[in-house]
Amino acid sequence: MLKAAGDAVSALRGQPLALALVVVNLLFLTGFAFMLREIAQAVARKDALLAKIASHCMK
């Protein structure tokens, strides 16, 4: 596994455009994962708030 990673890095050193594409893709995927996590947290907060409101209405 380490040898394959080393080979990939050495191959990308000779191809700066491919390296830039890999870096941009990794940044995009990281940003997308962060955005999904934030959306999931916002939905959880909304659900908790709606449950609290509903419990007050049922009294």
N, CA, C and O atoms as a DFTB+ gen file, in Angstrom:
236 C
 N C O
     1  1       0.832      -1.196       0.000
     2  2       0.000       0.000       0.000
     3  2       0.874       1.256       0.000
     4  3       0.625       2.191      -0.761
     5  1       1.889       1.272       0.848
     6  2       2.789       2.428       0.892
     7  2       3.562       2.587      -0.403
     8  3       3.814       3.703      -0.856
     9  1       3.937       1.462      -0.995
    10  2       4.673       1.526      -2.255
    11  2       3.784       2.105      -3.357
    12  3       4.235       2.910      -4.172
    13  1       2.526       1.689      -3.371
    14  2       1.594       2.207      -4.375
    15  2       1.379       3.709      -4.191
    16  3       1.316       4.456      -5.167
    17  1       1.269       4.143      -2.940
    18  2       1.094       5.574      -2.685
    19  2       2.342       6.349      -3.109
    20  3       2.241       7.434      -3.680
    21  1       3.507       5.792      -2.828
    22  2       4.748       6.449      -3.252
    23  2       4.866       6.523      -4.759
    24  3       5.318       7.528      -5.307
    25  1       4.458       5.455      -5.429
    26  2       4.476       5.459      -6.896
    27  2       3.507       6.500      -7.460
    28  3       3.816       7.182      -8.437
    29  1       2.346       6.612      -6.839
    30  2       1.355       7.591      -7.308
    31  2       1.878       9.014      -7.124
    32  3       1.704       9.861      -8.001
    33  1       2.516       9.275      -5.991
    34  2       3.055      10.610      -5.738
    35  2       4.168      10.932      -6.727
    36  3       4.230      12.040      -7.260
    37  1       5.037       9.972      -6.967
    38  2       6.124      10.238      -7.918
    39  2       5.595      10.425      -9.340
    40  3       6.146      11.216     -10.106
    41  1       4.543       9.714      -9.695
    42  2       3.949       9.893     -11.017
    43  2       3.299      11.275     -11.143
    44  3       3.376      11.908     -12.196
    45  1       2.658      11.739     -10.059
    46  2       1.997      13.039     -10.101
    47  2       3.002      14.191     -10.110
    48  3       2.686      15.282     -10.586
    49  1       4.193      13.964      -9.596
    50  2       5.217      15.022      -9.632
    51  2       5.583      15.395     -11.068
    52  3       5.921      16.544     -11.353
    53  1       5.513      14.429     -11.953
    54  2       5.828      14.689     -13.354
    55  2       4.665      15.293     -14.116
    56  3       4.833      15.757     -15.244
    57  1       3.481      15.289     -13.506
    58  2       2.273      15.796     -14.160
    59  2       1.621      16.858     -13.268
    60  3       0.686      16.540     -12.533
    61  1       2.084      18.098     -13.315
    62  2       1.527      19.111     -12.411
    63  2       0.040      19.395     -12.642
    64  3      -0.674      19.755     -11.707
    65  1      -0.419      19.238     -13.861
    66  2      -1.838      19.469     -14.130
    67  2      -2.690      18.393     -13.462
    68  3      -3.738      18.692     -12.891
    69  1      -2.241      17.149     -13.533
    70  2      -2.967      16.065     -12.882
    71  2      -2.942      16.245     -11.365
    72  3      -3.941      15.988     -10.693
    73  1      -1.817      16.682     -10.829
    74  2      -1.716      16.927      -9.394
    75  2      -2.683      18.025      -8.970
    76  3      -3.349      17.910      -7.942
    77  1      -2.758      19.079      -9.758
    78  2      -3.689      20.165      -9.449
    79  2      -5.133      19.667      -9.494
    80  3      -5.951      20.060      -8.662
    81  1      -5.444      18.821     -10.444
    82  2      -6.793      18.264     -10.544
    83  2      -7.124      17.406      -9.335
    84  3      -8.236      17.477      -8.811
    85  1      -6.182      16.602      -8.889
    86  2      -6.401      15.764      -7.710
    87  2      -6.621      16.638      -6.480
    88  3      -7.520      16.369      -5.684
    89  1      -5.818      17.669      -6.320
    90  2      -5.944      18.556      -5.158
    91  2      -7.288      19.273      -5.178
    92  3      -7.957      19.361      -4.149
    93  1      -7.684      19.779      -6.325
    94  2      -8.968      20.482      -6.430
    95  2     -10.121      19.524      -6.129
    96  3     -11.075      19.903      -5.450
    97  1     -10.043      18.308      -6.621
    98  2     -11.095      17.327      -6.339
    99  2     -11.158      17.003      -4.855
   100  3     -12.252      16.892      -4.301
   101  1     -10.025      16.849      -4.205
   102  2     -10.014      16.574      -2.766
   103  2     -10.598      17.737      -1.976
   104  3     -11.341      17.530      -1.016
   105  1     -10.266      18.957      -2.376
   106  2     -10.838      20.122      -1.705
   107  2     -12.348      20.193      -1.905
   108  3     -13.088      20.517      -0.976
   109  1     -12.797      19.892      -3.104
   110  2     -14.232      19.895      -3.392
   111  2     -14.958      18.852      -2.549
   112  3     -16.001      19.143      -1.964
   113  1     -14.417      17.648      -2.484
   114  2     -15.054      16.588      -1.706
   115  2     -15.052      16.908      -0.213
   116  3     -16.017      16.605       0.489
   117  1     -13.992      17.507       0.266
   118  2     -13.932      17.900       1.675
   119  2     -14.973      18.974       1.974
   120  3     -15.669      18.907       2.987
   121  1     -15.075      19.945       1.108
   122  2     -16.077      20.995       1.285
   123  2     -17.492      20.452       1.235
   124  3     -18.351      20.884       2.004
   125  1     -17.741      19.516       0.344
   126  2     -19.069      18.916       0.225
   127  2     -19.406      18.117       1.477
   128  3     -20.537      18.175       1.959
   129  1     -18.433      17.369       2.012
   130  2     -18.663      16.604       3.235
   131  2     -18.961      17.538       4.404
   132  3     -19.840      17.254       5.218
   133  1     -18.234      18.649       4.491
   134  2     -18.481      19.636       5.551
   135  2     -19.880      20.221       5.421
   136  3     -20.582      20.384       6.419
   137  1     -20.288      20.535       4.198
   138  2     -21.606      21.099       3.971
   139  2     -22.700      20.102       4.366
   140  3     -23.699      20.491       4.970
   141  1     -22.522      18.838       4.032
   142  2     -23.511      17.826       4.405
   143  2     -23.609      17.672       5.922
   144  3     -24.698      17.484       6.464
   145  1     -22.464      17.752       6.603
   146  2     -22.478      17.654       8.066
   147  2     -23.228      18.829       8.677
   148  3     -24.002      18.649       9.618
   149  1     -23.008      20.020       8.154
   150  2     -23.707      21.198       8.663
   151  2     -25.211      21.107       8.412
   152  3     -26.009      21.490       9.267
   153  1     -25.595      20.604       7.251
   154  2     -27.017      20.450       6.941
   155  2     -27.654      19.437       7.882
   156  3     -28.760      19.660       8.372
   157  1     -26.971      18.333       8.137
   158  2     -27.496      17.312       9.041
   159  2     -27.666      17.866      10.452
   160  3     -28.652      17.560      11.122
   161  1     -26.721      18.671      10.905
   162  2     -26.840      19.276      12.236
   163  2     -27.996      20.266      12.287
   164  3     -28.705      20.334      13.291
   165  1     -28.195      21.029      11.225
   166  2     -29.298      21.986      11.187
   167  2     -30.646      21.260      11.200
   168  3     -31.586      21.707      11.858
   169  1     -30.739      20.154      10.484
   170  2     -31.977      19.373      10.470
   171  2     -32.245      18.781      11.849
   172  3     -33.390      18.751      12.300
   173  1     -31.201      18.311      12.519
   174  2     -31.374      17.760      13.865
   175  2     -31.850      18.838      14.835
   176  3     -32.717      18.579      15.669
   177  1     -31.289      20.046      14.733
   178  2     -31.735      21.144      15.593
   179  2     -33.188      21.516      15.298
   180  3     -33.960      21.785      16.219
   181  1     -33.557      21.530      14.029
   182  2     -34.931      21.856      13.651
   183  2     -35.899      20.807      14.176
   184  3     -36.968      21.145      14.683
   185  1     -35.528      19.533      14.058
   186  2     -36.395      18.461      14.542
   187  2     -36.580      18.543      16.054
   188  3     -37.683      18.333      16.559
   189  1     -35.499      18.849      16.778
   190  2     -35.596      18.974      18.230
   191  2     -36.499      20.142      18.602
   192  3     -37.307      20.033      19.524
   193  1     -36.369      21.247      17.898
   194  2     -37.210      22.407      18.173
   195  2     -38.676      22.108      17.873
   196  3     -39.555      22.485      18.648
   197  1     -38.944      21.442      16.766
   198  2     -40.331      21.102      16.428
   199  2     -40.923      20.129      17.438
   200  3     -42.104      20.231      17.769
   201  1     -40.127      19.188      17.931
   202  2     -40.612      18.256      18.951
   203  2     -40.936      18.988      20.241
   204  3     -41.920      18.671      20.909
   205  1     -40.108      19.970      20.593
   206  2     -40.354      20.762      21.808
   207  2     -41.637      21.577      21.650
   208  3     -42.448      21.653      22.573
   209  1     -41.814      22.181      20.484
   210  2     -43.031      22.963      20.231
   211  2     -44.257      22.056      20.271
   212  3     -45.285      22.423      20.841
   213  1     -44.151      20.886      19.674
   214  2     -45.281      19.951      19.650
   215  2     -45.617      19.474      21.056
   216  3     -46.788      19.288      21.385
   217  1     -44.597      19.277      21.888
   218  2     -44.885      18.822      23.259
   219  2     -45.618      19.907      24.041
   220  3     -46.443      19.587      24.896
   221  1     -45.339      21.185      23.770
   222  2     -46.056      22.263      24.443
   223  2     -47.475      22.368      23.933
   224  3     -48.358      22.773      24.689
   225  1     -47.733      22.025      22.699
   226  2     -49.080      22.095      22.138
   227  2     -49.952      20.951      22.661
   228  3     -51.174      21.089      22.727
   229  1     -49.344      19.838      23.030
   230  2     -50.115      18.676      23.490
   231  2     -50.553      18.799      24.947
   232  3     -51.380      18.010      25.406
   233  1     -50.021      19.763      25.675
   234  2     -50.361      19.911      27.098
   235  2     -51.779      20.369      27.297
   236  3     -52.219      20.540      28.434
